């Protein structure tokens, strides 16, 4: 991988282009320069600010749904006190990190990557990009491309078709596109859904709304965690910032891994622990099993965390009502349920989830042949079968996103360094004639996974073709990573 100068008809060929300036993209840039200080790279960001998810979601109460210590970067300590951090604080942290390490100067905003075409004759990717509000077309070229675009559709959240929606005289909003001027003060609000978005949104709405109803078809696991931390402040006082951050981050990652393992191994015990937590935070006669006793086992879907029992406190005080039922239809004044009950509403919030989308919707082609994500296996969780010089960053569903995203960033940077050192211009994982079973990338029973089975690449069933959801097993493999394993290297 050597430098190329632009000619009259072609743009500069970069060593690396990273698509996305969110949590993963900034991480990729840091790790790239750590191992390849002279690499020429560019970050293309569709939005006008850094942050990705943490810039897109702006609804009241938006926050992390896992601890911020393991969600933050291992190389940049988190310095604020909340364990479940506010969304804007996370966005500012990403931006501050990008400026601190001179990553920000490599970002080009308003760049929506529509196509990515690989040419084996030159071993170069050509990216077709839509730029700015006028949507003019530009082209970028790179030897290696990293997709740090997340896993869902930024434009189109999942909203079921509700009968009678056009009859409703109030406002219907989705948290993914929250109106900045939405006034819910003194209003009756019905929130449809009981996932991470709903449980973070509802306590904030309850502060000013007349009344909030949380409407769910079936219960989710919801667990209260304390915001006041004792270990983190103590360790931060005793150790230098970076050392303290490493200790705290390791502790929280280990705690989450242990809980997930325990509840998977002993689901009845996990159910009991979660139920006891809910019971302890609600009135004695509250129908806990009606509203908080899911039919699935813990961690078959992502766990919903609430800080300091805020949701439970609002339920206890009567600010929030839980309703477990099915929707029959909307009408002019609210929602009619199949039980016959009517929920009066001025505002209906459809916290009904995401739509999965691989590679940010970019159309991939290798030598003119389209690459369909669901037809390809993932290798080591970040490379795509028979797709040269391309990586993608995807995190965990049962732990903080960054734990895997940072491992990915380091491994990809190591692969690029190996290629540059040995003069290789292409590399890709190859399964060959070996027959392997497949399974979904994410082994979750969540609706957004089950309704989009073809949106993402697939996992294999053995070796590094198998996507695991165990941070510590992955971390061990990462330490003994062999760059050459199951890889094809070559020169144009």
C-alpha positions, -999 to +999 in steps of 0.1 A: +000+000+000+019+030-013+009+066-019-006+077-052-008+112-066-041+124-082-042+129-120-065+152-140-094+128-139-091+109-106-092+121-070-064+113-045-062+077-035-062+076+003-047+047+023-079+044+043-114+059+043-135+055+074-172+059+069-189+074+100-177+098+127-195+083+157-181+063+186-167+035+163-153+058+136-133+079+160-120+048+176-109+034+142-091+066+134-072+066+167-061+029+164-052+034+127-027+062+135-014+044+166-001+015+144+002+034+111+014+069+119+021+078+083-012+065+069-033+090+049-069+087+060-102+105+057-134+101+076-167+107+057-196+116+079-231+119+066-243+143+093-231+178+101-217+168+136-198+140+151-215+115+174-235+091+152-262+076+174-255+103+201-262+131+176-292+115+159-312+107+190-323+139+207-354+129+226-358+139+263-338+116+285-317+100+259-288+082+276-266+051+275-282+017+283-250+002+295-224+016+318-204+045+304-171+033+317-170+003+294-188+023+267-160+049+267-127+045+249-099+027+267-074+054+257-095+084+269-109+083+305-145+092+312-145+120+338-182+126+346-200+109+375-231+092+360-228+055+353-256+057+327-245+089+309-266+115+292-266+113+254-253+148+249-224+142+273-215+111+252-216+131+220-194+158+236-170+132+248-167+118+213-161+153+198-136+162+225-116+130+219-115+136+182-101+171+187-076+160+214-060+134+191-062+156+159-088+133+143-113+160+138-093+176+110-097+144+089-135+145+090-156+157+060-192+163+070-223+161+049-209+131+029-234+103+023-217+073+008-241+057-016-219+032-035-186+014-030-169-003-060-138-025-058-116-028-088-092-058-087-071-044-115-060-016-093-069-029-058-087+004-051-122+012-038-141+040-055-168+056-033-198+074-048-208+101-024-238+125-022-227+158-007-246+186+011-282+197+008-279+201-029-269+164-032-241+169-056-221+139-065-184+134-056-160+105-058-134+093-032-109+066-037-091+045-011-071+013-007-089+002+024-124+011+036-138+008+071-175+010+077-183+025+111-219+032+102-237+012+129-264-013+123-297+005+117-314+028+092-309+065+102-337+077+080-365+051+085-372+038+120-396+010+125-432+022+128-460-004+124-491+006+105-517+014+131-554+014+120-570+048+124-537+067+127-550+093+103-580+099+126-559+109+155-561+147+160-530+150+182-493+145+173-476+112+165-439+112+169-410+086+168-381+091+191-356+087+163-368+120+147-379+139+178-393+174+169-372+201+187-404+222+193-426+194+206-444+208+237-456+180+260-461+202+291-495+194+307-503+169+279-515+133+281-488+112+264-490+075+254-457+059+247-459+026+227-431+003+235-411-009+265-375-011+251-344+010+260-358+041+243-391+040+261-377+034+296-352+063+292-378+087+275-407+082+299-392+095+332-382+127+314-417+131+299-433+125+333-415+156+347-437+180+327-466+159+311-500+157+328-498+119+326-478+093+307-490+058+297-464+032+288-482+008+265-466-026+257-478-057+240-457-079+263-433-072+292-396-065+290-369-071+316-362-038+334-336-035+361-327-006+384-291+003+389-276+029+412-262+060+397-240+068+427-208+048+423-184+041+451-156+023+434-150+047+405-145+079+427-122+060+451-100+045+423-099+079+406-086+095+438-059+068+443-046+063+408-035+085+378-064+091+353-054+065+327-046+037+353-079+045+371-099+043+339-084+009+331-093-005+365-128+009+364-134-001+328-122-037+334-143-040+365-175-030+347-168-051+317-162-081+340-193-074+360-215-074+329-199-105+314-205-123+347-241-113+350-248-123+314-231-157+318-249-163+351-283-155+337-278-176+306-265-206+327-292-202+353-322-184+337-345-192+366-321-176+390-317-146+367-355-142+365-357-143+403-330-116+407-346-093+382-381-098+396-368-091+432-353-059+420-386-048+404-406-058+435-383-038+458-390-006+439-428-008+434-458-008+458-466-040+477-498-047+458-485-038+423-492-064+396-455-071+388-460-103+369-486-087+345-462-059+335-427-071+342-425-108+337-414-116+301-420-149+284-384-150+272-353-156+293-330-128+305-306-115+278-326-132+250-333-096+243-311-067+255-317-058+292-333-024+299-315-005+327-331+024+347-310+047+369-320+049+405-354+033+398-366+065+382-393+047+361-405+027+391-407+059+412-429+076+385-452+045+385-454+046+423-462+083+423-489+078+396-472+099+370-468+069+348-493+041+341-482+007+328-506-010+303-500-044+289-524-050+260-527-050+222-538-020+201-570-023+182-569+011+165-562+048+169-591+072+170-595+110+172-587+111+210-562+083+216-558+046+214-584+018+217-571-015+229-583-050+221-596-053+257-619-024+250-600+000+272-594+035+257-562+055+264-568+093+260-538+110+244-527+144+231-494+129+219-486+094+209-449+084+208-442+053+188-410+039+205-414+008+184-378+002+174-352+004+147-348-010+112-316-030+107-294-018+078-259-031+070-231-008+059-252+023+062-272+013+031-241+017+009-244-005-022-212-027-024-198-041-056-167-062-062-156-060-099-191-050-108-208-079-090-231-067-062-223-079-027-255-088-008-247-087+030-269-117+040-251-139+014-217-134+031-201-148+063-184-125+087-148-134+097-135-125+131-166-103+135-152-075+113-142-088+078-165-100+051-161-132+032-143-126-002-146-088+000-111-073-002-098-045+019-130-038+037-139-040+074-169-030+094-173-022+131-202-037+150-204-040+188-220-063+213-257-067+221-251-080+256-224-055+267-211-021+258-207-014+221-172-001+224-158-033+239-159-050+205-156-019+184-122-011+199-110-047+194-121-044+158-103-010+154-071-025+168-073-057+147-080-038+115-051-013+122-029-044+127-040-059+094-033-027+075+001-024+091+009-060+081-002-053+045+019-021+043+049-038+058+048-067+033+037-047+003+004-064-001-023-044-019-053-067-012-064-090+016-097-108+023-109-138+042-117-169+021-138-199+032-133-218-001-151-250-007-156-257+030-193-262+038-204-243+069-238-238+086-250-203+092-269-185+118-280-149+124-252-124+133-271-116+165-287-144+185-315-122+198-352-126+199-357-088+196-382-076+170-357-055+151-336-086+145-363-110+137-381-088+112-349-081+091-332-114+088-314-104+055-301-070+065-268-080+079-240-105+071-243-140+087-224-158+113-208-192+107-208-220+132-172-226+140-138-211+144-133-174+136-163-175+112-185-178+143-197-145+158-196-149+196-211-126+222-185-131+249-161-102+254-135-120+274-133-150+250-130-125+221-103-105+241-082-137+245-085-145+208-076-109+200-043-112+220-033-143+200-046-130+167-029-145+136-032-120+108-026-146+081-052-172+092-078-180+065-067-148+046-057-143+010-030-117+004-018-104-029-006-076-051-024-059-080 
